[in-house]
Amino acid sequence: MASAAAGDGHGEGHLREDVLRARRIVVKVGSSSLTTAAGGLDADRVDALVDVVTKARTPRGGDEAPNEVVLVSSGAIAAGLAPLGLTRRPRDLARQQAAASVGQGLLVARYTASFARHGVRVGQVLLTAEDASRRAHYRNAYRTLEQLLAMGAVPIVNENDTVATAEIKFGDNDRLAALVAHLVRADLLVLLSDVDGLYDGDPSRPGSSRIAEVHGPHDLAGIEIGSSGKAGVGTGGMVTKVEAARIATGAGIPVVLTAASQAADALAGRPTGTLFHRTGRRTADRLLWLAHASSPRGALTLDAGAVKAVVERRKSLLPAGLTGVDGDFAAGDPVDLLDENGHIVARGLVNFDARELPRLLGRSTHDLARELGPAYEREVVHRDDLVVLRG
């Protein structure tokens, strides 16, 4: 069961082994931990975070190679508010993108200067959800991050807010951090916020207690996650952090959630914040992104036989199992696969445009190849590009 903290003992026997063993770490920091109340970057806060991250890169003993850290940083939009004369985060997408355009340069410049104090170089990596679900984009992101780490740099990852639209946004950097942790095969994910952990109720209420450890979904039963805090200049609240922890731990990566002010203790293995233990094993990289980062552009309805083949037997989806098509999508786009009652059972990358599919419904690939040519003797969604969401 989850256990409420009765204090953070700092003795050697209390150190978290999962943290001490981690050699590749993803650290995510939110906007509220980097900016002033007016919306500009707080240089002292950035420097304090950089000092902690740099220390975390130091080998923990002997002649070991340095630890590797990827920093997923919010703050671009928040950093651009004051320079553009904005008093609060705008609601419309165009002004958000404008603020991000100004703020992203300021944010990376600040990180570059701060890490330079330690002789460490940084590299900027901007991602959209589309980079996650398309195979070529995914490989490029992986190679870039791997090369930066191999060359001793600290990748600074953020969502590409200057071009991302509602259809291709991750929605929050907590989820992005969980997916990046999986992408780079991290040993640990640390989520830094303005709240010092997960509580069993609203932290502002008397009697609420911090939960020291979470071993699985059963430990979260009855907890008021939705009321556990939200930053004023960011987009993520406690709900997004718990969801990010679920994604990461389900892929075999432990997670520590704590306040940015306690980052040093968290990365040193001290029992600060909340530790989410791993609940699953690593899965195929791109499929995790397909399940959690992609925005479906349409939906395909399957008959009962096709649902069974896809969900239970992990087979590809063939035209013969299709009964309906909805949406305006192109070949390569993510689509949801629905059962006869309209429930989502899987998601995959479709091999046909939406306009091509109606004449393929319920037909065998053999007949289609004979009538329309060999290009139509293929799966609608190949099993390698398909993730089951039920069953």
C-alpha positions as CSV (number, residue, x, y, z in Angstrom):
1,M,0.0,0.0,0.0
2,A,1.0,3.6,-0.3
3,S,2.5,5.1,2.8
4,A,2.3,8.6,4.1
5,A,5.6,10.2,5.0
6,A,6.3,10.8,8.6
7,G,9.5,12.7,7.8
8,D,12.4,12.5,5.5
9,G,15.2,10.6,7.2
10,H,18.5,11.3,5.5
11,G,20.5,8.4,6.9
12,E,22.3,6.1,4.6
13,G,19.9,3.3,5.2
14,H,17.0,5.4,4.0
15,L,18.4,6.1,0.5
16,R,16.4,4.9,-2.5
17,E,18.3,2.2,-4.4
18,D,16.4,2.9,-7.6
19,V,17.8,6.4,-7.6
20,L,21.3,5.5,-6.6
21,R,21.5,2.9,-9.4
22,A,20.3,5.3,-12.1
23,R,22.9,6.2,-14.7
24,R,20.7,7.9,-17.3
25,I,18.1,10.3,-15.8
26,V,15.4,12.4,-17.3
27,V,14.6,15.5,-15.2
28,K,11.4,17.5,-15.9
29,V,10.9,21.0,-14.5
30,G,7.7,23.1,-14.8
31,S,7.3,26.7,-15.7
32,S,6.4,27.8,-12.2
33,S,9.8,26.5,-10.9
34,L,11.7,28.7,-13.4
35,T,9.9,32.0,-13.6
36,T,9.0,35.0,-11.5
37,A,5.5,36.0,-10.6
38,A,5.6,38.5,-13.5
39,G,6.3,35.7,-16.0
40,G,10.0,36.3,-16.8
41,L,12.8,33.8,-16.2
42,D,14.2,33.8,-12.7
43,A,18.0,33.5,-13.2
44,D,18.6,32.4,-9.7
45,R,16.1,29.5,-10.0
46,V,17.6,28.4,-13.3
47,D,21.1,28.5,-11.8
48,A,20.0,26.5,-8.8
49,L,18.5,23.8,-11.0
50,V,21.5,23.7,-13.2
51,D,23.8,23.3,-10.2
52,V,21.7,20.3,-9.1
53,V,21.7,18.7,-12.6
54,T,25.4,19.1,-13.0
55,K,26.0,17.5,-9.6
56,A,23.8,14.6,-10.6
57,R,26.0,14.0,-13.7
58,T,29.0,13.3,-11.4
59,P,29.8,9.6,-11.0
60,R,28.8,8.2,-7.7
61,G,32.0,6.2,-7.2
62,G,35.2,4.9,-8.5
63,D,36.2,5.4,-12.2
64,E,32.6,5.1,-13.5
65,A,31.6,7.2,-16.5
66,P,29.6,10.3,-15.8
67,N,25.9,10.0,-15.4
68,E,23.8,11.3,-18.2
69,V,20.9,13.7,-17.7
70,V,18.2,14.9,-20.2
71,L,16.4,18.0,-19.0
72,V,12.8,18.4,-20.2
73,S,12.0,22.0,-19.5
74,S,8.8,24.0,-19.6
75,G,9.0,27.7,-19.5
76,A,9.2,29.0,-23.1
77,I,5.7,30.5,-23.2
78,A,6.1,31.8,-19.6
79,A,9.5,33.4,-20.4
80,G,8.0,35.2,-23.4
81,L,5.2,36.9,-21.5
82,A,7.0,39.8,-19.9
83,P,9.1,40.7,-23.0
84,L,5.9,40.9,-25.1
85,G,4.0,43.0,-22.5
86,L,1.6,40.1,-21.5
87,T,0.5,39.9,-17.9
88,R,-0.8,36.4,-18.1
89,R,-0.6,33.3,-20.3
90,P,-2.8,33.9,-23.4
91,R,-5.6,31.6,-24.2
92,D,-5.5,31.8,-28.0
93,L,-3.0,29.6,-29.9
94,A,-1.5,32.4,-32.0
95,R,-0.3,34.5,-29.0
96,Q,0.9,31.4,-27.2
97,Q,3.0,30.6,-30.2
98,A,4.3,34.1,-30.4
99,A,5.3,34.0,-26.7
100,A,7.0,30.7,-27.2
101,S,8.9,32.0,-30.1
102,V,10.3,34.8,-28.0
103,G,10.6,32.8,-24.8
104,Q,12.3,29.7,-26.2
105,G,15.4,31.6,-27.3
106,L,15.6,33.3,-23.8
107,L,15.1,30.0,-22.1
108,V,17.9,28.2,-24.0
109,A,20.2,31.2,-23.7
110,R,19.8,31.2,-20.0
111,Y,20.5,27.4,-19.8
112,T,23.5,27.8,-22.0
113,A,25.0,30.5,-19.9
114,S,24.2,28.7,-16.6
115,F,25.6,25.3,-17.7
116,A,28.7,27.1,-19.1
117,R,29.6,27.9,-15.5
118,H,30.4,24.2,-15.1
119,G,32.0,23.8,-18.5
120,V,28.9,21.8,-19.8
121,R,27.3,22.3,-23.2
122,V,23.6,22.0,-23.9
123,G,21.7,21.1,-27.1
124,Q,18.1,22.2,-27.8
125,V,15.6,19.5,-29.0
126,L,12.1,20.6,-29.8
127,L,9.5,18.0,-30.4
128,T,5.8,17.7,-31.4
129,A,3.6,14.7,-31.0
130,E,3.9,14.0,-34.7
131,D,7.6,13.4,-34.2
132,A,6.6,10.5,-31.9
133,S,4.2,8.6,-34.1
134,R,5.9,8.8,-37.5
135,R,8.7,6.2,-37.8
136,A,11.3,8.4,-39.5
137,H,10.7,11.4,-37.2
138,Y,10.9,9.1,-34.2
139,R,14.3,7.6,-35.3
140,N,15.7,11.1,-35.9
141,A,14.7,12.2,-32.4
142,Y,16.3,9.1,-30.9
143,R,19.5,9.5,-32.8
144,T,19.8,13.2,-31.9
145,L,19.3,12.6,-28.2
146,E,21.7,9.7,-28.2
147,Q,24.4,11.6,-30.0
148,L,24.1,14.6,-27.7
149,L,24.5,12.3,-24.6
150,A,27.4,10.5,-26.2
151,M,29.2,13.8,-26.8
152,G,28.7,14.9,-23.1
153,A,26.1,17.5,-23.7
154,V,22.8,18.0,-21.8
155,P,19.8,17.9,-24.1
156,I,17.2,20.5,-23.3
157,V,13.9,19.1,-24.5
158,N,10.7,21.1,-24.9
159,E,7.5,20.8,-26.9
160,N,7.8,22.9,-30.1
161,D,5.1,25.4,-29.0
162,T,5.9,27.8,-31.9
163,V,4.5,25.4,-34.5
164,A,2.5,22.8,-32.5
165,T,-1.3,23.0,-33.1
166,A,-4.0,21.4,-30.9
167,E,-3.9,18.3,-33.1
168,I,-0.2,17.7,-32.7
169,K,0.5,18.8,-29.1
170,F,1.5,16.6,-26.3
171,G,-0.7,18.8,-24.0
172,D,1.8,19.0,-21.2
173,N,5.5,18.4,-20.6
174,D,4.9,15.8,-17.9
175,R,3.7,13.4,-20.5
176,L,6.4,14.5,-22.9
177,A,9.0,13.7,-20.1
178,A,7.6,10.2,-19.5
179,L,7.8,9.5,-23.3
180,V,11.3,11.0,-23.6
181,A,12.4,8.8,-20.6
182,H,11.3,5.8,-22.5
183,L,12.8,7.0,-25.8
184,V,16.3,7.4,-24.3
185,R,15.9,4.2,-22.2
186,A,16.3,6.2,-18.9
187,D,16.8,4.5,-15.6
188,L,14.9,7.2,-13.7
189,L,12.4,10.0,-14.3
190,V,12.3,12.9,-11.8
191,L,9.3,15.3,-12.0
192,L,9.9,18.7,-10.4
193,S,7.0,20.9,-9.5
194,D,5.9,23.5,-7.0
195,V,4.3,20.7,-4.9
196,D,6.6,18.5,-2.8
197,G,4.9,15.2,-3.7
198,L,1.6,13.4,-4.1
199,Y,-0.9,13.9,-1.2
200,D,-3.9,11.9,-0.2
201,G,-5.9,15.1,-0.5
202,D,-5.5,18.8,-1.2
203,P,-2.1,19.8,0.3
204,S,-3.7,23.1,1.5
205,R,-6.2,21.2,3.7
206,P,-5.3,20.4,7.3
207,G,-4.8,16.7,7.7
208,S,-3.6,15.9,4.2
209,S,-0.5,13.7,4.1
210,R,2.2,13.2,1.6
211,I,2.4,9.7,0.1
212,A,6.0,8.5,0.3
213,E,5.7,5.5,-2.2
214,V,3.2,4.2,-4.8
215,H,3.6,0.6,-5.9
216,G,0.7,0.5,-8.3
217,P,-2.8,1.8,-9.3
218,H,-4.4,0.2,-6.2
219,D,-2.4,2.7,-4.0
220,L,-4.1,5.6,-5.7
221,A,-7.7,4.4,-5.0
222,G,-9.7,7.2,-3.3
223,I,-7.0,9.8,-3.6
224,E,-8.2,13.3,-4.7
225,I,-5.6,13.7,-7.4
226,G,-7.5,16.4,-9.2
227,S,-7.3,18.8,-6.3
228,S,-3.6,18.4,-5.6
229,G,-2.3,21.6,-7.1
230,K,-1.8,23.4,-10.4
231,A,0.8,26.0,-11.4
232,G,-0.5,29.4,-12.5
233,V,1.8,29.8,-15.6
234,G,1.9,26.2,-16.7
235,T,-0.5,23.7,-18.2
236,G,0.1,20.6,-16.0
237,G,-1.4,19.9,-12.6
238,M,-1.1,16.8,-10.4
239,V,-3.3,14.8,-12.7
240,T,-0.8,15.1,-15.5
241,K,2.0,14.2,-13.2
242,V,0.3,11.0,-12.0
243,E,-0.5,10.1,-15.6
244,A,3.2,10.7,-16.6
245,A,4.2,8.4,-13.7
246,R,1.8,5.8,-14.9
247,I,3.2,5.8,-18.4
248,A,6.9,5.7,-17.2
249,T,6.4,3.1,-14.5
250,G,4.4,0.9,-16.8
251,A,7.4,1.0,-19.2
252,G,9.8,-0.1,-16.3
253,I,11.1,3.4,-15.3
254,P,10.7,4.5,-11.6
255,V,9.6,8.0,-11.0
256,V,10.2,10.5,-8.2
257,L,7.8,13.4,-7.9
258,T,8.9,16.3,-5.7
259,A,9.3,20.1,-5.5
260,A,12.1,21.8,-7.5
261,S,13.5,23.1,-4.2
262,Q,14.1,19.5,-3.1
263,A,15.7,18.4,-6.4
264,A,19.1,17.8,-4.9
265,D,17.8,15.5,-2.2
266,A,15.7,13.6,-4.8
267,L,18.6,13.0,-7.1
268,A,20.8,12.0,-4.1
269,G,18.4,9.2,-3.3
270,R,16.9,10.7,-0.2
271,P,13.2,9.9,0.5
272,T,11.8,13.2,-0.5
273,G,8.6,13.6,-2.5
274,T,6.8,10.5,-3.8
275,L,8.5,7.5,-5.4
276,F,6.5,5.6,-8.0
277,H,7.8,2.1,-8.3
278,R,8.0,0.4,-11.8
279,T,5.0,-1.6,-12.6
280,G,5.8,-3.1,-16.0
281,R,8.6,-3.8,-18.5
282,R,9.9,-1.8,-21.4
283,T,7.8,-2.2,-24.5
284,A,8.4,-1.4,-28.1
285,D,9.5,2.3,-28.1
286,R,7.3,3.7,-30.8
287,L,4.2,1.9,-29.7
288,L,4.3,3.6,-26.4
289,W,4.4,6.9,-28.1
290,L,1.6,5.8,-30.4
291,A,-0.6,5.0,-27.4
292,H,0.2,8.1,-25.4
293,A,1.4,10.9,-27.7
294,S,-0.5,10.5,-30.9
295,S,-3.8,12.3,-31.7
296,P,-6.0,10.1,-33.9
297,R,-7.0,11.7,-37.2
298,G,-9.9,9.3,-37.7
299,A,-11.5,6.0,-36.7
300,L,-12.1,2.6,-38.3
301,T,-14.9,0.3,-37.1
302,L,-14.1,-3.4,-37.0
303,D,-16.4,-6.4,-37.0
304,A,-16.3,-8.9,-34.1
305,G,-13.8,-11.2,-35.9
306,A,-11.4,-8.4,-36.6
307,V,-11.6,-7.1,-33.0
308,K,-10.7,-10.6,-31.8
309,A,-7.8,-10.9,-34.3
310,V,-6.4,-7.5,-33.4
311,V,-6.9,-7.6,-29.6
312,E,-6.4,-11.3,-28.7
313,R,-4.3,-12.6,-31.4
314,R,-2.3,-9.4,-32.1
315,K,-2.8,-9.7,-35.8
316,S,-2.8,-7.0,-38.5
317,L,-6.0,-5.3,-39.5
318,L,-7.2,-6.4,-43.0
319,P,-9.8,-4.8,-45.2
320,A,-12.1,-7.8,-44.7
321,G,-12.6,-6.9,-41.1
322,L,-13.6,-3.2,-41.7
323,T,-17.2,-2.1,-41.5
324,G,-16.9,1.7,-41.3
325,V,-14.5,4.7,-41.8
326,D,-14.7,8.1,-40.1
327,G,-12.4,11.1,-40.4
328,D,-10.2,12.8,-43.0
329,F,-6.8,11.2,-42.7
330,A,-3.8,10.3,-45.0
331,A,-1.8,7.2,-45.2
332,G,0.6,7.1,-42.2
333,D,-1.7,9.0,-39.8
334,P,-2.8,7.5,-36.5
335,V,-6.4,6.3,-36.3
336,D,-8.4,4.6,-33.6
337,L,-9.8,1.1,-34.1
338,L,-13.4,0.7,-32.7
339,D,-15.4,-2.3,-31.9
340,E,-19.1,-2.7,-33.1
341,N,-20.2,-0.6,-30.1
342,G,-17.9,2.3,-30.8
343,H,-15.4,1.5,-28.0
344,I,-11.7,2.1,-28.7
345,V,-9.8,-1.2,-28.7
346,A,-6.6,-0.2,-30.4
347,R,-4.7,2.6,-32.3
348,G,-2.5,2.3,-35.3
349,L,-0.9,3.9,-38.3
350,V,-3.2,3.5,-41.3
351,N,-1.8,2.5,-44.7
352,F,-4.5,4.1,-46.8
353,D,-6.1,7.6,-47.2
354,A,-9.6,8.0,-45.9
355,R,-11.0,8.4,-49.4
356,E,-9.6,5.0,-50.5
357,L,-11.0,2.9,-47.7
358,P,-14.8,2.9,-48.3
359,R,-14.5,0.7,-51.4
360,L,-12.2,-1.7,-49.5
361,L,-14.7,-2.5,-46.7
362,G,-15.3,-6.2,-46.0
363,R,-13.2,-7.3,-49.0
364,S,-10.3,-9.8,-49.1
365,T,-6.9,-8.6,-50.1
366,H,-6.8,-11.3,-52.8
367,D,-9.9,-9.8,-54.5
368,L,-8.6,-6.3,-54.1
369,A,-5.3,-7.1,-55.7
370,R,-7.0,-8.8,-58.6
371,E,-9.3,-5.8,-59.2
372,L,-7.2,-2.8,-58.2
373,G,-3.6,-4.0,-58.4
374,P,-0.9,-5.3,-56.1
375,A,-0.7,-2.1,-54.2
376,Y,-4.0,-3.0,-52.5
377,E,-2.8,-6.4,-51.3
378,R,-1.7,-5.1,-48.0
379,E,-2.9,-4.6,-44.4
380,V,-5.0,-1.5,-43.5
381,V,-2.9,-1.3,-40.3
382,H,0.1,-3.6,-39.9
383,R,0.6,-5.2,-36.5
384,D,4.0,-3.6,-36.1
385,D,2.3,-0.2,-36.3
386,L,-0.6,-1.1,-33.9
387,V,-1.0,-0.8,-30.2
388,V,-3.8,-2.5,-28.3
389,L,-5.6,-0.3,-25.8
390,R,-8.0,-2.9,-24.5
391,G,-7.8,-6.6,-23.7
